[in-house]
Amino acid sequence: MQNFQFLHVLRPILHYGLHFIAPGLLAYLFFRDRWKKAWLIMAATIAVDADHLLARPVFDPNRCSVGFHPLHSYYAIGVYILLLFFPKTRVVAVGLLFHMFTDLQDCLWL
């Protein structure tokens, strides 16, 4: 029972830490010359979660976002991968793909 409570608390900490702290590390590693701007852009990709507003209920802790919401669909992920090939959209693409990875790891907790 103690482990379950610990995991129940750890899940959102890990999820939101990956959404906001990990992009800072990625920005520093891959976009060092402009890491602060890259971090802000990658953190701003949280706006992709606006598609959750189309679901009923809007928030369901037991629902996997990846493959369910339109901007979390496999088609959208394909577009995000294509964005990697263009220098002007690369930071956004990394942020969006890392967002999908974060949401996917959250699905594994279910």
All heavy atoms as an XYZ file, in Angstrom:
914
protein
N       0.829     -1.197      0.000
C       0.000      0.000      0.000
C       0.870      1.257      0.000
O       0.551      2.219     -0.665
C      -0.933     -0.028      1.219
C      -1.953      1.053      1.188
S      -3.053      0.833     -0.214
C      -4.411      1.767      0.273
N       1.966      1.217      0.739
C       2.869      2.365      0.814
C       3.468      2.672     -0.557
O       3.591      3.828     -0.937
C       3.983      2.077      1.818
C       4.737      3.292      2.244
C       4.149      3.871      3.509
O       3.241      3.317      4.092
N       4.664      4.987      3.942
N       3.873      1.627     -1.299
C       4.437      1.818     -2.633
C       3.420      2.448     -3.571
O       3.762      3.279     -4.405
C       4.924      0.492     -3.223
C       6.291      0.130     -2.710
O       7.011      0.965     -2.187
N       6.640     -1.137     -2.860
N       2.150      2.016     -3.476
C       1.104      2.567     -4.326
C       0.947      4.064     -4.080
O       0.824      4.836     -5.025
C      -0.222      1.841     -4.102
C      -1.330      2.401     -4.938
C      -1.390      2.148     -6.300
C      -2.310      3.198     -4.364
C      -2.412      2.673     -7.076
C      -3.328      3.730     -5.130
C      -3.383      3.459     -6.491
N       0.956      4.482     -2.824
C       0.825      5.901     -2.501
C       2.024      6.690     -3.025
O       1.865      7.785     -3.544
C       0.679      6.096     -0.997
C      -0.650      5.626     -0.474
C      -0.722      5.711      1.044
O       0.297      5.710      1.728
N      -1.942      5.767      1.567
N       3.216      6.122     -2.904
C       4.420      6.771     -3.411
C       4.338      6.940     -4.926
O       4.633      8.008     -5.457
C       5.658      5.955     -3.027
C       6.927      6.488     -3.619
C       7.489      7.673     -3.143
C       7.563      5.824     -4.657
C       8.660      8.174     -3.686
C       8.731      6.317     -5.209
C       9.281      7.496     -4.724
N       3.935      5.895     -5.635
C       3.810      5.960     -7.093
C       2.709      6.925     -7.517
O       2.833      7.610     -8.527
C       3.559      4.574     -7.674
C       4.709      3.596     -7.567
C       4.304      2.222     -8.106
C       5.938      4.111     -8.284
N       1.647      6.983     -6.730
C       0.538      7.900     -7.017
C       0.995      9.355     -6.931
O       0.551     10.203     -7.688
C      -0.611      7.633     -6.040
C      -1.858      8.367     -6.358
N      -2.640      8.068     -7.454
C      -2.472      9.408     -5.743
C      -3.676      8.891     -7.495
N      -3.593      9.714     -6.462
N       1.913      9.640     -6.024
C       2.475     10.981     -5.880
C       3.574     11.225     -6.916
O       3.686     12.315     -7.476
C       3.029     11.186     -4.445
C       3.818     12.469     -4.332
C       1.894     11.154     -3.438
N       4.368     10.212     -7.206
C       5.487     10.346     -8.136
C       5.046     10.587     -9.576
O       5.685     11.342    -10.311
C       6.367      9.094     -8.065
C       7.612      9.089     -8.948
C       8.554     10.216     -8.526
C       8.302      7.748     -8.859
N       3.943      9.979     -9.985
C       3.487     10.082    -11.378
C       3.318     11.522    -11.848
O       3.885     11.914    -12.872
C       2.197      9.283    -11.552
C       1.688      9.285    -12.967
C       0.423      8.456    -13.065
N      -0.211      8.651    -14.352
C      -1.465      8.366    -14.602
N      -2.229      7.840    -13.668
N      -1.974      8.585    -15.783
N       2.544     12.380    -11.190
C       2.408     13.763    -11.685
C       3.692     14.575    -11.567
O       3.957     15.444    -12.403
C       1.285     14.360    -10.830
C       1.147     13.472     -9.658
C       1.652     12.124    -10.057
N       4.507     14.282    -10.555
C       5.782     15.001    -10.421
C       6.674     14.674    -11.613
O       7.258     15.572    -12.227
C       6.471     14.644     -9.086
C       5.671     15.206     -7.915
C       7.910     15.159     -9.065
C       6.121     14.709     -6.555
N       6.766     13.414    -11.952
C       7.559     13.002    -13.103
C       6.981     13.571    -14.395
O       7.702     14.103    -15.234
C       7.621     11.475    -13.178
C       8.416     10.899    -14.337
C       9.879     11.286    -14.220
C       8.269      9.386    -14.379
N       5.666     13.491    -14.545
C       5.003     13.964    -15.765
C       5.267     15.451    -16.001
O       5.723     15.842    -17.077
C       3.499     13.693    -15.673
C       2.751     14.079    -16.897
N       2.665     13.276    -18.000
C       2.058     15.197    -17.198
C       1.951     13.880    -18.930
N       1.559     15.048    -18.467
N       4.996     16.264    -15.023
C       5.168     17.710    -15.216
C       6.636     18.124    -15.182
O       7.021     19.102    -15.821
C       4.311     18.491    -14.215
C       2.851     18.308    -14.543
C       2.028     17.515    -13.757
C       2.306     18.880    -15.693
C       0.705     17.308    -14.097
C       0.986     18.682    -16.042
C       0.183     17.897    -15.245
O      -1.121     17.678    -15.584
N       7.453     17.372    -14.468
C       8.898     17.616    -14.517
C       9.440     17.390    -15.919
O      10.253     18.169    -16.421
N       8.964     16.319    -16.565
C       9.383     16.053    -17.933
C       8.847     17.105    -18.901
O       9.473     17.404    -19.906
C       8.934     14.656    -18.369
C       9.730     13.495    -17.785
C       9.099     12.161    -18.166
C      11.184     13.541    -18.228
N       7.693     17.663    -18.608
C       7.129     18.699    -19.484
C       7.880     20.031    -19.374
O       7.947     20.778    -20.352
C       5.647     18.939    -19.184
C       4.721     18.028    -19.914
N       4.825     17.743    -21.253
C       3.653     17.324    -19.475
C       3.874     16.920    -21.613
N       3.145     16.639    -20.553
N       8.403     20.349    -18.206
C       8.990     21.675    -18.023
C      10.494     21.686    -17.724
O      11.191     22.584    -18.179
C       8.246     22.430    -16.912
C       6.836     22.761    -17.293
C       5.772     22.076    -16.747
C       6.568     23.748    -18.234
C       4.466     22.361    -17.116
C       5.272     24.043    -18.612
C       4.219     23.348    -18.055
N      10.989     20.717    -16.982
C      12.409     20.721    -16.615
C      13.263     20.043    -17.684
O      14.294     20.570    -18.087
C      12.608     20.065    -15.232
C      11.874     20.896    -14.174
C      14.084     19.938    -14.902
C      11.760     20.231    -12.833
N      12.829     18.891    -18.165
C      13.606     18.163    -19.173
C      13.817     18.972    -20.453
O      14.908     18.910    -21.027
C      12.950     16.823    -19.470
N      12.843     19.747    -20.937
C      13.124     20.562    -22.122
C      14.272     21.548    -21.911
O      15.000     21.864    -22.853
C      11.804     21.301    -22.380
C      10.779     20.378    -21.847
C      11.414     19.766    -20.616
N      14.475     22.004    -20.684
C      15.613     22.866    -20.388
C      16.925     22.142    -20.612
O      17.870     22.683    -21.181
N      16.963     20.886    -20.188
C      18.156     20.072    -20.393
C      18.375     19.806    -21.888
O      19.488     19.929    -22.390
C      18.033     18.756    -19.631
C      19.205     17.786    -19.751
C      20.489     18.418    -19.220
C      18.900     16.498    -19.018
N      17.308     19.458    -22.594
C      17.411     19.251    -24.043
C      17.870     20.521    -24.748
O      18.711     20.466    -25.654
C      16.062     18.810    -24.615
C      15.601     17.404    -24.296
C      14.178     17.185    -24.784
C      16.536     16.382    -24.899
N      17.313     21.648    -24.345
C      17.697     22.922    -24.949
C      19.172     23.198    -24.723
O      19.883     23.629    -25.644
C      16.847     24.059    -24.377
N      19.638     22.948    -23.525
C      21.046     23.203    -23.212
C      21.969     22.258    -23.985
O      23.029     22.660    -24.454
C      21.286     23.079    -21.708
C      22.661     23.522    -21.301
C      22.984     24.876    -21.254
C      23.640     22.603    -20.994
C      24.253     25.294    -20.903
C      24.917     23.004    -20.638
C      25.221     24.357    -20.595
O      26.478     24.765    -20.259
N      21.561     21.008    -24.131
C      22.397     20.025    -24.824
C      22.444     20.238    -26.336
O      23.494     20.108    -26.952
C      21.898     18.601    -24.538
C      22.138     18.071    -23.139
C      21.454     16.722    -22.953
C      23.629     17.941    -22.865
N      21.294     20.558    -26.938
C      21.209     20.578    -28.396
C      21.133     21.967    -29.021
O      21.357     22.114    -30.224
C      20.016     19.743    -28.862
C      20.156     18.293    -28.515
C      19.362     17.735    -27.530
C      21.096     17.499    -29.141
C      19.494     16.399    -27.189
C      21.240     16.160    -28.806
C      20.431     15.603    -27.821
N      20.785     22.961    -28.237
C      20.641     24.327    -28.758
C      21.378     25.295    -27.839
O      20.849     26.334    -27.453
C      19.157     24.708    -28.871
C      18.348     23.734    -29.676
C      17.567     22.772    -29.057
C      18.363     23.776    -31.063
C      16.815     21.868    -29.796
C      17.619     22.877    -31.812
C      16.842     21.919    -31.179
N      22.598     24.953    -27.491
C      23.349     25.665    -26.459
C      23.493     27.154    -26.743
O      23.425     27.966    -25.831
C      24.727     25.042    -26.284
C      25.430     25.573    -25.054
C      26.571     24.736    -24.650
N      26.080     23.441    -24.190
C      26.860     22.461    -23.814
N      28.166     22.605    -23.848
N      26.361     21.322    -23.394
N      23.655     27.525    -28.007
C      23.853     28.938    -28.345
C      22.606     29.781    -28.083
O      22.691     30.993    -27.955
C      24.303     29.086    -29.802
C      23.313     28.491    -30.786
O      22.692     27.464    -30.465
O      23.182     29.047    -31.893
N      21.462     29.145    -27.989
C      20.195     29.863    -27.734
C      19.300     29.037    -26.813
O      18.096     28.959    -26.997
C      19.501     30.139    -29.059
C      19.246     28.859    -29.827
C      18.833     29.046    -31.222
N      18.881     27.703    -31.801
C      18.223     27.306    -32.825
N      17.462     28.128    -33.459
N      18.303     26.091    -33.272
N      19.895     28.442    -25.802
C      19.182     27.478    -24.981
C      17.996     28.060    -24.221
O      16.986     27.384    -24.037
C      20.135     26.730    -24.047
C      20.631     27.516    -22.871
C      21.737     28.288    -22.815
C      20.026     27.591    -21.583
N      21.871     28.848    -21.572
C      20.829     28.433    -20.789
C      18.883     27.030    -21.014
C      20.529     28.731    -19.472
C      18.581     27.318    -19.694
C      19.394     28.154    -18.940
N      18.093     29.302    -23.780
C      16.972     29.887    -23.019
C      15.742     30.047    -23.906
O      14.625     29.710    -23.510
C      17.375     31.224    -22.407
C      18.366     31.085    -21.277
C      18.765     32.432    -20.731
C      19.878     32.293    -19.712
N      20.372     33.573    -19.235
N      15.960     30.553    -25.111
C      14.850     30.716    -26.060
C      14.291     29.348    -26.450
O      13.076     29.162    -26.505
C      15.328     31.471    -27.298
C      14.244     31.731    -28.303
C      14.768     32.532    -29.478
C      13.678     32.778    -30.494
N      14.179     33.505    -31.665
N      15.186     28.392    -26.700
C      14.750     27.038    -27.064
C      13.936     26.405    -25.935
O      12.932     25.741    -26.180
C      15.957     26.174    -27.417
N      14.377     26.620    -24.683
C      13.651     26.076    -23.538
C      12.244     26.674    -23.473
O      11.258     25.951    -23.283
C      14.421     26.350    -22.265
C      13.831     25.737    -21.020
C      12.719     24.957    -20.908
C      14.362     25.845    -19.708
N      12.527     24.580    -19.613
C      13.514     25.109    -18.850
C      15.460     26.485    -19.162
C      13.740     25.002    -17.486
C      15.670     26.367    -17.805
C      14.834     25.640    -16.985
N      12.144     27.965    -23.632
C      10.814     28.604    -23.596
C       9.911     28.075    -24.705
O       8.726     27.821    -24.490
C      10.955     30.116    -23.700
C      11.494     30.811    -22.456
C      11.735     32.295    -22.747
C      10.538     30.649    -21.289
N      10.478     27.912    -25.891
C       9.679     27.393    -27.014
C       9.231     25.966    -26.722
O       8.054     25.625    -26.909
C      10.484     27.469    -28.328
C      10.668     28.932    -28.749
C       9.798     26.666    -29.435
C      11.655     29.139    -29.887
N      10.164     25.137    -26.247
C       9.793     23.752    -25.959
C       8.792     23.658    -24.814
O       7.870     22.844    -24.851
C      11.043     22.918    -25.663
C      11.804     22.576    -26.909
S      13.058     21.336    -26.618
C      14.481     22.378    -26.431
N       8.955     24.480    -23.807
C       7.987     24.482    -22.700
C       6.625     24.971    -23.193
O       5.585     24.503    -22.716
C       8.489     25.352    -21.553
N       6.617     25.868    -24.158
C       5.354     26.390    -24.696
C       4.585     25.348    -25.500
O       3.383     25.519    -25.734
C       5.626     27.623    -25.557
N       5.268     24.272    -25.889
C       4.534     23.234    -26.628
C       3.502     22.540    -25.749
O       2.722     21.734    -26.253
C       5.491     22.191    -27.259
O       6.206     21.519    -26.226
C       6.431     22.845    -28.252
N       3.448     22.874    -24.481
C       2.383     22.380    -23.605
C       1.023     22.840    -24.140
O      -0.001     22.231    -23.856
C       2.598     22.824    -22.133
C       1.700     22.046    -21.171
C       2.337     24.297    -21.950
C       2.255     20.742    -20.747
N       1.038     23.893    -24.960
C      -0.202     24.392    -25.564
C      -0.872     23.344    -26.445
O      -2.073     23.434    -26.711
C       0.076     25.661    -26.374
N      -0.116     22.331    -26.865
C      -0.701     21.248    -27.649
C      -1.783     20.522    -26.841
O      -2.656     19.877    -27.411
C       0.400     20.283    -28.163
C       0.875     19.354    -27.071
C      -0.054     19.495    -29.365
N      -1.750     20.680    -25.545
C      -2.767     20.062    -24.688
C      -4.123     20.745    -24.788
O      -5.084     20.279    -24.176
C      -2.295     20.029    -23.232
C      -1.336     18.884    -22.972
O      -1.280     17.943    -23.785
O      -0.633     18.930    -21.944
N      -4.221     21.807    -25.572
C      -5.523     22.460    -25.782
C      -6.522     21.484    -26.403
O      -7.729     21.636    -26.218
C      -5.368     23.699    -26.661
N      -6.012     20.470    -27.106
C      -6.939     19.502    -27.703
C      -7.660     18.662    -26.651
O      -8.668     18.037    -26.948
C      -6.228     18.618    -28.724
C      -5.154     17.722    -28.129
O      -4.829     17.840    -26.930
O      -4.617     16.889    -28.889
N      -7.202     18.692    -25.421
C      -7.901     17.993    -24.341
C      -9.279     18.613    -24.102
O     -10.172     17.948    -23.591
C      -7.094     18.044    -23.038
C      -5.834     17.239    -23.090
N      -5.580     16.206    -22.219
C      -4.749     17.310    -23.907
C      -4.402     15.683    -22.490
N      -3.878     16.343    -23.506
N      -9.428     19.872    -24.467
C     -10.716     20.558    -24.274
C     -11.820     19.974    -25.148
O     -12.997     20.217    -24.907
C     -10.564     22.059    -24.548
C      -9.617     22.797    -23.605
C      -9.409     24.229    -24.081
C     -10.139     22.765    -22.173
N     -11.448     19.198    -26.166
C     -12.434     18.577    -27.050
C     -12.984     17.277    -26.477
O     -13.956     16.732    -26.997
C     -11.800     18.296    -28.421
C     -11.275     19.512    -29.176
C     -10.501     19.069    -30.414
C     -12.414     20.442    -29.533
N     -12.366     16.758    -25.437
C     -12.761     15.469    -24.861
C     -13.741     15.660    -23.718
O     -13.783     16.705    -23.077
C     -11.525     14.725    -24.364
N     -14.521     14.629    -23.479
C     -15.423     14.598    -22.333
C     -15.137     13.343    -21.546
O     -15.228     12.257    -22.115
C     -16.884     14.614    -22.769
C     -17.299     15.878    -23.468
C     -17.401     17.030    -22.471
N     -17.706     18.267    -23.177
C     -16.855     19.269    -23.347
N     -15.652     19.197    -22.868
N     -17.200     20.349    -23.987
N     -14.748     13.425    -20.312
C     -14.407     14.630    -19.580
C     -13.093     15.214    -20.094
O     -12.283     14.518    -20.693
C     -14.258     14.146    -18.139
C     -13.830     12.726    -18.257
C     -14.509     12.199    -19.504
N     -12.907     16.491    -19.827
C     -11.704     17.178    -20.288
C     -10.466     16.503    -19.705
O      -9.495     16.259    -20.410
C     -11.742     18.675    -19.896
C     -10.411     19.343    -20.167
C     -12.855     19.378    -20.662
N     -10.480     16.180    -18.441
C      -9.346     15.518    -17.792
C      -9.778     14.167    -17.270
O     -10.748     14.056    -16.526
C      -8.806     16.370    -16.637
C      -7.696     15.698    -15.888
C      -6.433     15.595    -16.449
C      -7.908     15.160    -14.637
C      -5.393     14.954    -15.768
C      -6.882     14.530    -13.936
C      -5.626     14.426    -14.515
N      -9.083     13.143    -17.698
C      -9.305     11.798    -17.189
C      -7.933     11.206    -16.887
O      -7.162     10.932    -17.806
C     -10.026     10.941    -18.225
C     -10.314      9.546    -17.737
O      -9.859      9.176    -16.629
O     -11.008      8.800    -18.453
N      -7.585     11.056    -15.613
C      -6.248     10.580    -15.266
C      -5.963      9.166    -15.756
O      -4.816      8.743    -15.804
C      -6.218     10.657    -13.738
C      -7.643     10.621    -13.329
C      -8.423     11.271    -14.435
N      -6.994      8.445    -16.143
C      -6.816      7.071    -16.610
C      -6.911      6.942    -18.126
O      -7.058      5.846    -18.646
C      -7.826      6.147    -15.933
C      -7.606      6.097    -14.444
O      -6.480      5.985    -13.976
N      -8.673      6.227    -13.682
N      -6.825      8.060    -18.837
C      -6.897      8.035    -20.302
C      -5.518      8.336    -20.871
O      -4.846      9.264    -20.441
C      -7.916      9.067    -20.795
C      -7.988      9.157    -22.305
C      -9.104     10.059    -22.792
N      -8.987     11.395    -22.253
C     -10.024     12.142    -21.872
N     -11.252     11.682    -21.958
N      -9.840     13.343    -21.393
N      -5.131      7.581    -21.865
C      -3.865      7.823    -22.550
C      -4.097      8.884    -23.624
O      -4.940      8.705    -24.507
C      -3.336      6.534    -23.174
S      -1.762      6.750    -24.005
N      -3.376      9.993    -23.537
C      -3.536     11.084    -24.491
C      -3.067     10.704    -25.891
O      -3.675     11.095    -26.882
C      -2.742     12.308    -24.039
O      -3.212     12.782    -22.822
N      -1.967      9.952    -25.956
C      -1.376      9.601    -27.247
C      -2.316      8.657    -27.985
O      -2.724      7.620    -27.475
C       0.016      8.959    -27.070
C       0.596      8.537    -28.405
C       0.949      9.918    -26.353
N      -2.704      9.081    -29.174
C      -3.627      8.292    -29.980
C      -5.091      8.602    -29.700
O      -5.970      8.089    -30.374
N      -5.357      9.446    -28.717
C      -6.748      9.780    -28.382
C      -7.117     11.185    -28.828
O      -8.112     11.375    -29.512
C      -6.991      9.636    -26.865
C      -8.417      9.881    -26.471
C      -9.363      8.886    -26.593
C      -8.819     11.126    -26.008
C     -10.690      9.117    -26.257
C     -10.139     11.371    -25.659
C     -11.078     10.365    -25.787
N      -6.328     12.163    -28.448
C      -6.608     13.553    -28.793
C      -6.044     13.874    -30.181
O      -5.020     13.311    -30.576
C      -5.992     14.497    -27.752
C      -6.491     14.259    -26.367
N      -7.779     14.522    -25.980
C      -5.877     13.768    -25.262
C      -7.939     14.219    -24.713
N      -6.795     13.750    -24.251
N      -6.686     14.785    -30.925
C      -6.245     15.076    -32.300
C      -4.780     15.507    -32.424
O      -4.076     15.035    -33.317
C      -7.164     16.212    -32.754
C      -8.335     16.178    -31.843
C      -7.881     15.546    -30.563
N      -4.303     16.380    -31.552
C      -2.917     16.839    -31.640
C      -1.937     15.858    -31.007
O      -0.725     16.081    -31.013
C      -2.772     18.233    -31.013
C      -3.560     19.335    -31.722
C      -3.438     20.649    -30.968
C      -3.090     19.492    -33.162
N      -2.472     14.760    -30.468
C      -1.661     13.680    -29.914
C      -1.808     12.417    -30.768
O      -1.405     11.337    -30.368
C      -2.097     13.364    -28.482
C      -1.780     14.427    -27.481
N      -2.388     15.654    -27.481
C      -0.902     14.445    -26.452
C      -1.917     16.378    -26.478
N      -1.007     15.667    -25.834
N      -2.415     12.564    -31.947
C      -2.642     11.410    -32.823
C      -1.347     10.997    -33.509
O      -0.374     11.758    -33.565
C      -3.699     11.756    -33.881
O      -3.163     12.682    -34.808
N      -1.353      9.801    -34.044
C      -0.167      9.312    -34.741
C       0.080     10.106    -36.025
O       1.224     10.276    -36.434
C      -0.288      7.808    -34.998
C      -0.374      7.044    -33.694
C      -1.562      6.459    -33.273
C       0.741      6.950    -32.860
C      -1.633      5.789    -32.064
C       0.673      6.293    -31.646
C      -0.516      5.714    -31.250
O      -0.586      5.068    -30.041
N      -0.978     10.622    -36.643
C      -0.809     11.494    -37.818
C      -0.101     12.786    -37.421
O       0.805     13.244    -38.110
C      -2.167     11.821    -38.452
C      -2.882     10.617    -38.992
C      -4.039     10.147    -38.391
C      -2.383      9.928    -40.100
C      -4.699      9.027    -38.879
C      -3.032      8.813    -40.596
C      -4.191      8.366    -39.985
O      -4.836      7.262    -40.465
N      -0.526     13.365    -36.318
C       0.104     14.602    -35.835
C       1.570     14.341    -35.490
O       2.445     15.151    -35.814
C      -0.647     15.144    -34.622
N       1.837     13.208    -34.868
C       3.223     12.869    -34.520
C       4.062     12.742    -35.787
O       5.217     13.175    -35.818
C       3.270     11.591    -33.653
C       2.633     11.879    -32.285
C       4.695     11.079    -33.503
C       2.382     10.645    -31.430
N       3.478     12.197    -36.853
C       4.171     12.129    -38.139
C       4.536     13.512    -38.655
O       5.641     13.730    -39.175
N       3.623     14.470    -38.497
C       3.900     15.854    -38.902
C       5.016     16.437    -38.041
O       5.917     17.123    -38.551
C       2.623     16.725    -38.814
C       2.938     18.198    -39.031
C       1.585     16.242    -39.822
N       4.990     16.150    -36.739
C       6.039     16.655    -35.851
C       7.408     16.109    -36.257
O       8.411     16.819    -36.191
C       5.746     16.306    -34.388
C       4.383     16.747    -33.889
C       3.748     16.075    -32.856
C       3.709     17.825    -34.471
C       2.507     16.466    -32.391
C       2.455     18.213    -34.023
C       1.857     17.532    -32.986
O       0.627     17.912    -32.535
N       7.436     14.851    -36.702
C       8.698     14.268    -37.170
C       9.178     14.995    -38.429
O      10.364     15.303    -38.559
C       8.538     12.751    -37.412
C       8.378     12.034    -36.074
C       9.740     12.188    -38.190
C       7.962     10.572    -36.187
N       8.256     15.294    -39.339
C       8.628     16.033    -40.553
C       9.194     17.412    -40.222
O      10.101     17.898    -40.900
C       7.424     16.179    -41.485
C       6.965     14.914    -42.199
C       5.689     15.182    -42.993
C       8.064     14.369    -43.098
N       8.672     18.043    -39.180
C       9.142     19.372    -38.783
C      10.597     19.364    -38.329
O      11.259     20.405    -38.338
C       8.257     19.945    -37.671
C       6.822     20.287    -38.046
C       6.037     20.722    -36.813
C       6.775     21.348    -39.114
N      11.103     18.189    -37.955
C      12.512     18.082    -37.552
C      13.473     18.416    -38.695
O      14.589     18.849    -38.464
C      12.827     16.657    -37.075
C      12.353     16.248    -35.706
C      12.581     14.755    -35.504
C      13.042     17.051    -34.620
N      13.016     18.222    -39.923
C      13.885     18.391    -41.079
C      14.059     19.841    -41.511
O      14.862     20.122    -42.398
C      13.376     17.549    -42.255
C      13.462     16.076    -41.975
C      12.334     15.368    -41.571
C      14.667     15.401    -42.072
C      12.411     14.016    -41.289
C      14.757     14.048    -41.797
C      13.626     13.360    -41.408
N      13.314     20.744    -40.902
C      13.390     22.159    -41.254
C      14.001     22.935    -40.089
O      13.442     22.933    -38.981
C      12.001     22.702    -41.598
C      11.343     21.949    -42.714
C      10.420     20.951    -42.448
C      11.669     22.226    -44.036
C       9.818     20.240    -43.470
C      11.075     21.521    -45.068
C      10.150     20.526    -44.790
N      15.119     23.603    -40.316
C      15.798     24.311    -39.216
C      14.896     25.303    -38.471
O      15.018     25.435    -37.255
C      16.950     25.037    -39.915
C      17.219     24.217    -41.137
C      15.875     23.680    -41.562
N      13.991     25.962    -39.163
C      13.145     26.972    -38.501
C      12.099     26.355    -37.579
O      11.567     27.038    -36.711
C      12.472     27.854    -39.546
C      13.438     28.787    -40.241
C      12.689     29.836    -41.031
C      13.640     30.751    -41.734
N      14.050     31.879    -40.951
N      11.783     25.089    -37.777
C      10.764     24.447    -36.935
C      11.340     23.355    -36.044
O      10.603     22.687    -35.324
C       9.648     23.836    -37.818
O      10.228     22.893    -38.726
C       8.897     24.910    -38.574
N      12.641     23.181    -36.072
C      13.278     22.069    -35.353
C      13.059     22.148    -33.841
O      12.752     21.139    -33.197
C      14.765     22.028    -35.674
C      15.414     20.750    -35.192
C      16.761     20.524    -35.821
N      16.584     20.251    -37.249
C      17.397     20.718    -38.194
N      18.430     21.454    -37.873
N      17.166     20.429    -39.453
N      13.183     23.317    -33.248
C      13.010     23.437    -31.792
C      11.572     23.093    -31.404
O      11.342     22.373    -30.432
C      13.390     24.856    -31.296
C      13.074     25.020    -29.828
C      14.856     25.134    -31.553
N      10.623     23.578    -32.181
C       9.214     23.271    -31.914
C       8.984     21.770    -32.055
O       8.308     21.155    -31.219
C       8.286     24.059    -32.865
C       6.845     23.618    -32.717
C       8.419     25.545    -32.623
N       9.565     21.172    -33.099
C       9.401     19.737    -33.324
C       9.965     18.926    -32.158
O       9.323     17.977    -31.694
C      10.076     19.337    -34.633
N      11.148     19.296    -31.693
C      11.745     18.584    -30.552
C      10.832     18.716    -29.338
O      10.580     17.742    -28.626
C      13.171     19.109    -30.250
C      13.685     18.559    -28.929
C      14.118     18.759    -31.383
N      10.311     19.917    -29.098
C       9.408     20.125    -27.968
C       8.140     19.294    -28.081
O       7.704     18.665    -27.112
N       7.541     19.275    -29.269
C       6.313     18.502    -29.467
C       6.562     17.003    -29.340
O       5.769     16.286    -28.717
C       5.702     18.825    -30.831
C       5.071     20.205    -30.949
C       4.780     20.543    -32.407
C       3.801     20.288    -30.117
N       7.653     16.533    -29.923
C       7.953     15.102    -29.837
C       8.297     14.689    -28.413
O       7.892     13.612    -27.956
C       9.077     14.737    -30.809
C       8.658     14.775    -32.280
C       9.866     14.676    -33.184
C       7.651     13.668    -32.582
N       9.001     15.543    -27.693
C       9.290     15.221    -26.303
C       8.007     15.255    -25.474
O       7.835     14.459    -24.551
C      10.359     16.138    -25.703
C      10.894     15.591    -24.418
C      11.805     14.549    -24.430
C      10.452     16.070    -23.203
C      12.270     13.994    -23.241
C      10.911     15.536    -22.011
C      11.821     14.491    -22.035
N       7.101     16.152    -25.820
C       5.792     16.196    -25.157
C       5.062     14.869    -25.365
O       4.494     14.303    -24.424
C       4.962     17.363    -25.709
C       3.640     17.520    -25.047
N       3.404     18.463    -24.088
C       2.481     16.835    -25.193
C       2.142     18.356    -23.676
N       1.570     17.377    -24.340
N       5.092     14.362    -26.606
C       4.429     13.083    -26.900
C       5.104     11.945    -26.141
O       4.431     11.063    -25.601
C       4.457     12.788    -28.406
C       3.668     13.774    -29.243
S       1.949     13.937    -28.750
C       1.856     15.716    -28.556
N       6.442     11.979    -26.065
C       7.173     10.970    -25.299
C       6.768     11.019    -23.823
O       6.540      9.985    -23.196
C       8.687     11.183    -25.439
C       9.490     10.380    -24.470
C       9.696      9.030    -24.669
C      10.010     10.970    -23.324
C      10.418      8.271    -23.756
C      10.739     10.229    -22.413
C      10.940      8.873    -22.623
N       6.663     12.213    -23.290
C       6.268     12.379    -21.891
C       4.868     11.824    -21.663
O       4.626     11.105    -20.688
C       6.323     13.868    -21.490
O       7.662     14.316    -21.626
C       5.852     14.088    -20.068
N       3.946     12.146    -22.569
C       2.587     11.632    -22.421
C       2.550     10.115    -22.601
O       1.770      9.432    -21.929
C       1.644     12.315    -23.404
C       1.297     13.737    -22.991
O       1.775     14.185    -21.927
O       0.553     14.404    -23.720
N       3.391      9.602    -23.478
C       3.439      8.157    -23.687
C       3.964      7.442    -22.446
O       3.409      6.412    -22.035
C       4.304      7.815    -24.902
C       4.351      6.347    -25.285
C       2.959      5.848    -25.646
C       5.299      6.141    -26.448
N       5.003      7.990    -21.828
C       5.500      7.345    -20.610
C       4.440      7.397    -19.522
O       4.336      6.497    -18.708
C       6.843      7.931    -20.151
C       6.828      9.301    -19.547
C       6.337      9.373    -18.117
O       6.502      8.453    -17.336
N       5.704     10.460    -17.784
N       3.626      8.456    -19.526
C       2.541      8.536    -18.555
C       1.519      7.428    -18.803
O       0.947      6.881    -17.867
C       1.882      9.916    -18.640
C       1.104     10.272    -17.388
O       1.616     10.038    -16.286
O      -0.021     10.761    -17.532
N       1.318      7.090    -20.084
C       0.379      6.003    -20.425
C       0.866      4.671    -19.873
O       0.058      3.800    -19.531
C       0.234      5.886    -21.943
S      -0.502      7.327    -22.724
N       2.162      4.502    -19.804
C       2.714      3.241    -19.308
C       2.426      3.037    -17.823
O       2.478      1.909    -17.336
C       4.231      3.191    -19.574
C       4.627      3.230    -21.048
C       6.134      3.301    -21.185
C       4.048      2.050    -21.798
N       2.117      4.113    -17.116
C       1.779      4.027    -15.693
C       0.360      3.485    -15.490
O       0.030      3.038    -14.414
C       1.873      5.387    -15.021
C       3.264      5.866    -14.803
C       4.129      6.313    -15.772
C       3.971      5.971    -13.578
N       5.311      6.697    -15.199
C       5.249      6.496    -13.848
C       3.634      5.681    -12.266
C       6.180      6.729    -12.869
C       4.571      5.923    -11.279
C       5.834      6.437    -11.578
N      -0.448      3.595    -16.538
C      -1.866      3.196    -16.404
C      -2.021      1.695    -16.243
O      -1.317      0.912    -16.752
C      -2.670      3.668    -17.615
C      -2.704      5.176    -17.821
C      -3.486      5.498    -19.085
C      -3.332      5.873    -16.633
